[in-house]
Amino acid sequence: MLVLVAPGQGAQTPGFLTPWLDLPGAADRIAAWSDAIGLDLAHYGTQADADAIRDTAVAQPLLVAAGLLSASALGDITPGAVAGHSVGEITAAAFAGVLDDAAALRLVRTRGLAMAEAAKITQTGMSALLGGDVEVTVAHLEKLGLTPANVNGAGQIVAAGTLEELAALADDKPEGVRRVVPLKVAGAFHTRHMAPAVATLEEAAKDLAPADPTVTYVSNKDGKSVATGAEVISRLVGQVANPVRWDLCMETFQELGVTTLIEVCPGGTLTGIAKRALPGVKTLALKTPDDLDAARALIAESAEATA
C-alpha cells in the first residue's frame, strides 16, 4: 500500500522551488496561488534567503504550495493513505479531497500569519532531542516546563517552550539523549503558546466547505484515520496548539499495510524517520523533478502488488 506524506515547517531551504517551476504549467499555477493569498511564492521559493523563508507566515504557504505542485507532477494517483506533519496536514487534506488547492492555501496563509503573531507574544522556540527513552524524556521535559511538541518516533522528540526553558534543557539533557539541536523555527508550535492562533483559525474554518476524505486521512492528533471533512478541519484547527504524534501516525501506516512511502517536496525529513521506524518499507523523497521517474516507478510497483 502506498502512503503519501507531506513535510512540516523547517523542511524548506533557499531556492528549493526553482527546478519545479520549469515543469509545464507550474509557474502559472504558482502565480495564480500567489495572487490568491497575497504572497509571492515564486520569489520566496527561488530567490529569498534562509532567514526570509524561516518566517512562519512565509514558510507555511510555501511548503503547502510545493507539496501540491510536486504531488500533481506525479500524475493521477490514488494512495492508500495520506498524512502530513504539522502544516503538512493541510497539504494532506488537499490530497484527500477535503479541501481544494485554493482553499488549502487560503487556510494555510491564515494559519501562518496567526501563528507568527502568536509567536511574538513570548520569545519561544523548539529543539530536537535525538536518542533516549520516550517516557524518560517526556518526564524530564515536563519537569523543565517544556512541551514534547513533536513525538516523531525513531528516537526523536521535539521540545518547545520559552528560550529560557530551552537553554535549561541544553544544560540538562534527559538521560540517554545524545544531542539537543535548536531548530530554525520562530516559535513554540503545538503548545499552549499557540492558543491565540487557534481562535483565529476557528473563525476562518467557518468559511470552509470541506468534503469527506476520498482516501484514508491519518491525523497527527492521535494517529487515527478520520472519516469526515468536518472532523479533519476541527483537528487541523486544534492541532496548532497540541503535540504532533507522528509516531502514532506511523503505527497506523503499519496497521494499514504500508509497503511504499513517498514524501512530497521538499522531501527528506519524513522519509528519514520512516527508514528507521518502518523497516522494509520502500521510501522516496521528492526533492527535485529528477526524482519523479523513480517515484512513478515505485507507485506502479505498489499498484501491481495490491492489484
C-alpha positions as CSV (number, residue, x, y, z in Angstrom):
1,M,0.0,0.0,0.0
2,L,1.2,3.5,-0.9
3,V,1.2,6.3,1.7
4,L,1.7,9.8,0.5
5,V,3.1,12.2,3.2
6,A,3.8,16.0,3.3
7,P,6.6,17.5,5.5
8,G,6.3,20.3,8.0
9,Q,8.0,23.6,8.8
10,G,11.8,23.5,8.7
11,A,12.0,21.4,5.6
12,Q,12.3,24.4,3.4
13,T,15.7,25.5,2.0
14,P,16.6,28.5,-0.1
15,G,15.8,28.0,-3.8
16,F,14.1,24.6,-3.4
17,L,11.2,25.6,-5.6
18,T,13.4,26.7,-8.6
19,P,13.6,23.4,-10.6
20,W,9.9,22.7,-10.1
21,L,8.9,25.9,-11.9
22,D,10.3,24.5,-15.1
23,L,7.6,21.9,-15.3
24,P,4.8,22.7,-17.8
25,G,2.2,25.0,-16.2
26,A,3.9,25.1,-12.8
27,A,4.9,28.8,-12.9
28,D,1.4,29.8,-13.9
29,R,-0.1,27.8,-11.0
30,I,2.3,29.3,-8.5
31,A,1.5,32.8,-9.9
32,A,-2.3,32.2,-9.5
33,W,-1.9,30.9,-6.0
34,S,0.4,33.8,-5.1
35,D,-2.3,36.3,-6.3
36,A,-5.0,34.4,-4.4
37,I,-3.2,34.6,-1.0
38,G,-1.2,37.8,-1.4
39,L,2.2,36.2,-1.1
40,D,4.9,36.0,-3.9
41,L,5.5,32.2,-3.6
42,A,7.8,32.2,-6.7
43,H,10.1,34.8,-5.1
44,Y,10.3,33.1,-1.7
45,G,10.8,29.7,-3.3
46,T,13.5,30.7,-5.7
47,Q,15.3,33.9,-4.6
48,A,14.7,34.5,-0.8
49,D,17.4,33.6,1.7
50,A,17.1,31.3,4.7
51,D,16.0,34.0,7.1
52,A,13.2,35.2,4.9
53,I,11.7,31.7,4.4
54,R,12.1,30.9,8.1
55,D,9.3,33.4,8.7
56,T,6.3,31.3,9.7
57,A,3.9,33.4,7.6
58,V,6.0,32.6,4.5
59,A,7.2,29.1,5.3
60,Q,3.9,27.5,5.8
61,P,2.2,28.6,2.5
62,L,5.4,27.9,0.6
63,L,5.5,24.3,1.9
64,V,1.9,23.6,1.1
65,A,2.3,25.1,-2.4
66,A,5.4,23.0,-3.0
67,G,3.7,19.8,-1.8
68,L,0.7,20.3,-4.0
69,L,2.8,21.2,-7.1
70,S,5.1,18.2,-6.7
71,A,2.2,15.8,-6.0
72,S,0.4,16.9,-9.1
73,A,3.5,16.2,-11.1
74,L,3.2,12.5,-10.2
75,G,0.0,12.3,-12.3
76,D,-3.3,10.8,-11.4
77,I,-2.5,8.6,-8.4
78,T,-4.7,7.2,-5.6
79,P,-2.7,6.5,-2.5
80,G,-3.9,4.1,0.2
81,A,-3.5,6.8,2.9
82,V,-2.3,10.3,3.3
83,A,-0.8,12.3,6.2
84,G,1.2,15.4,6.8
85,H,3.5,16.5,9.6
86,S,2.1,19.7,11.3
87,V,1.4,22.2,8.5
88,G,1.8,19.3,6.1
89,E,-1.6,18.1,7.4
90,I,-3.2,20.9,5.2
91,T,-1.4,19.5,2.2
92,A,-2.6,16.1,3.0
93,A,-6.2,17.4,3.4
94,A,-6.0,18.6,-0.2
95,F,-4.6,15.2,-1.3
96,A,-7.6,13.6,0.3
97,G,-10.1,15.9,-1.4
98,V,-11.2,17.5,1.9
99,L,-10.1,21.0,0.5
100,D,-9.4,22.1,-3.0
101,D,-6.0,23.6,-3.6
102,A,-7.2,27.2,-3.3
103,A,-9.0,26.6,0.0
104,A,-6.0,24.8,1.4
105,L,-3.7,27.7,0.5
106,R,-6.1,30.3,1.9
107,L,-6.3,28.3,5.2
108,V,-2.5,27.9,5.5
109,R,-2.0,31.6,4.8
110,T,-4.3,32.4,7.7
111,R,-2.6,29.7,9.8
112,G,0.9,31.1,9.1
113,L,0.0,34.7,9.9
114,A,-1.8,33.7,13.1
115,M,1.0,31.5,14.4
116,A,3.6,34.2,13.6
117,E,1.5,36.7,15.6
118,A,1.2,34.3,18.5
119,A,4.9,33.7,18.5
120,K,5.5,37.4,19.0
121,I,3.8,37.4,22.4
122,T,6.6,35.5,24.2
123,Q,10.1,34.6,22.9
124,T,9.8,30.9,22.3
125,G,11.4,28.2,20.2
126,M,11.9,24.4,19.6
127,S,14.8,21.9,19.9
128,A,15.1,18.4,18.6
129,L,16.3,15.7,21.0
130,L,18.0,12.7,19.5
131,G,18.1,9.4,21.3
132,G,16.8,8.4,24.7
133,D,13.6,6.7,26.0
134,V,10.3,8.4,25.3
135,E,8.9,8.2,28.8
136,V,12.1,9.3,30.4
137,T,12.5,12.2,28.0
138,V,8.9,13.4,28.3
139,A,9.0,13.4,32.1
140,H,12.2,15.4,32.0
141,L,10.8,18.0,29.6
142,E,7.7,18.4,31.7
143,K,9.9,19.0,34.8
144,L,11.6,21.8,32.9
145,G,8.3,23.3,31.8
146,L,8.7,22.3,28.2
147,T,6.2,20.5,25.9
148,P,7.0,17.4,23.8
149,A,5.6,19.2,20.8
150,N,6.5,16.6,18.2
151,V,6.9,12.9,19.2
152,N,8.3,11.7,15.9
153,G,9.4,8.2,16.6
154,A,12.7,6.6,15.7
155,G,14.3,8.2,18.8
156,Q,13.3,11.8,18.0
157,I,11.3,14.2,20.1
158,V,11.0,17.9,19.6
159,A,10.7,20.1,22.7
160,A,9.1,23.5,22.7
161,G,8.8,26.4,25.1
162,T,10.4,29.6,26.1
163,L,14.0,30.4,25.2
164,E,14.9,30.2,28.9
165,E,13.4,26.8,29.2
166,L,15.2,25.6,26.1
167,A,18.5,27.0,27.5
168,A,17.9,24.9,30.7
169,L,17.4,21.9,28.5
170,A,20.7,22.4,26.7
171,D,22.4,22.4,30.1
172,D,20.4,19.5,31.5
173,K,19.7,16.8,28.8
174,P,17.4,13.9,29.7
175,E,19.2,10.6,30.4
176,G,20.1,8.8,27.2
177,V,19.6,11.8,24.9
178,R,22.7,12.1,22.6
179,R,22.1,15.6,21.2
180,V,19.9,18.7,21.6
181,V,19.6,20.6,18.3
182,P,17.9,24.0,18.2
183,L,15.5,24.2,15.2
184,K,15.2,27.1,12.8
185,V,11.6,27.9,13.6
186,A,10.2,31.1,15.1
187,G,8.0,29.9,17.9
188,A,6.8,27.1,20.2
189,F,4.4,25.5,17.8
190,H,2.0,22.8,19.0
191,T,2.0,24.2,22.6
192,R,-0.2,26.5,24.7
193,H,1.8,29.4,23.3
194,M,-0.2,29.0,20.1
195,A,-3.7,29.3,21.7
196,P,-4.3,32.8,20.1
197,A,-3.8,31.2,16.6
198,V,-6.4,28.5,17.4
199,A,-9.1,31.2,17.9
200,T,-8.2,32.8,14.6
201,L,-8.4,29.5,12.7
202,E,-11.7,28.7,14.3
203,E,-13.1,31.8,12.7
204,A,-11.5,31.0,9.3
205,A,-12.9,27.5,9.4
206,K,-16.4,28.8,9.4
207,D,-16.0,29.8,5.7
208,L,-14.8,26.4,4.6
209,A,-17.0,23.8,2.9
210,P,-15.0,20.6,3.5
211,A,-15.7,17.3,1.7
212,D,-15.3,13.9,3.3
213,P,-11.9,12.3,2.6
214,T,-11.7,10.2,-0.6
215,V,-8.7,8.2,0.8
216,T,-7.7,7.3,4.3
217,Y,-6.6,10.5,6.1
218,V,-4.4,9.9,9.2
219,S,-4.4,12.6,11.9
220,N,-1.4,14.0,13.9
221,K,-3.6,14.2,17.0
222,D,-3.7,10.5,17.7
223,G,-2.6,8.7,14.6
224,K,-6.2,7.7,13.9
225,S,-7.9,7.9,10.5
226,V,-10.6,10.5,10.1
227,A,-13.8,9.8,8.2
228,T,-15.4,13.2,7.8
229,G,-14.3,16.5,6.3
230,A,-15.7,18.4,9.3
231,E,-13.6,16.4,11.7
232,V,-10.5,16.9,9.6
233,I,-10.9,20.6,9.8
234,S,-11.7,20.5,13.5
235,R,-8.4,18.6,14.1
236,L,-6.4,21.0,11.8
237,V,-7.6,23.9,13.9
238,G,-6.9,22.3,17.3
239,Q,-3.6,20.7,16.3
240,V,-1.9,24.1,16.2
241,A,-1.7,24.1,20.0
242,N,-1.5,20.3,20.5
243,P,1.5,17.9,20.1
244,V,2.2,16.2,16.8
245,R,2.1,12.4,17.3
246,W,3.9,11.3,14.1
247,D,5.0,8.1,15.9
248,L,1.3,7.1,16.2
249,C,0.7,8.0,12.5
250,M,3.5,5.6,11.5
251,E,2.0,2.9,13.7
252,T,-1.3,3.4,11.8
253,F,0.6,3.1,8.5
254,Q,1.9,-0.2,9.6
255,E,-1.6,-1.4,10.6
256,L,-2.9,-0.4,7.2
257,G,-0.2,-2.4,5.5
258,V,2.1,0.3,4.1
259,T,4.7,-1.0,1.7
260,T,5.7,2.3,0.0
261,L,6.0,5.8,1.4
262,I,6.6,8.8,-0.8
263,E,7.2,12.3,0.7
264,V,6.4,15.3,-1.4
265,C,8.6,18.3,-1.9
266,P,10.6,19.4,0.0
267,G,11.1,15.7,1.0
268,G,13.6,14.1,3.2
269,T,12.7,14.6,6.8
270,L,9.8,12.1,7.0
271,T,11.4,9.5,4.8
272,G,14.5,9.7,7.1
273,I,12.3,8.9,10.1
274,A,10.5,6.1,8.2
275,K,13.7,4.4,7.2
276,R,14.5,3.9,10.9
277,A,10.9,3.4,12.2
278,L,9.4,1.4,9.3
279,P,12.0,-1.2,8.2
280,G,11.2,-3.0,5.0
281,V,9.0,-0.1,3.7
282,K,10.3,1.4,0.4
283,T,10.7,5.2,0.7
284,L,11.3,8.0,-1.7
285,A,11.6,11.8,-1.1
286,L,10.7,14.2,-3.8
287,K,13.4,16.9,-3.7
288,T,13.6,17.9,-7.4
289,P,11.8,16.8,-10.6
290,D,14.6,14.4,-11.2
291,D,13.0,12.2,-8.6
292,L,9.7,11.9,-10.4
293,D,10.5,9.0,-12.6
294,A,11.7,6.9,-9.7
295,A,8.6,7.9,-7.7
296,R,6.3,6.9,-10.6
297,A,8.0,3.5,-10.8
298,L,7.5,2.9,-7.1
299,I,3.9,3.9,-7.4
300,A,3.3,1.5,-10.3
301,E,5.1,-1.3,-8.4
302,S,2.9,-0.7,-5.4
303,A,-0.2,-0.7,-7.5
304,E,0.7,-4.0,-9.1
305,A,1.4,-5.6,-5.7
306,T,-2.1,-4.6,-4.4
307,A,-4.0,-5.4,-7.6
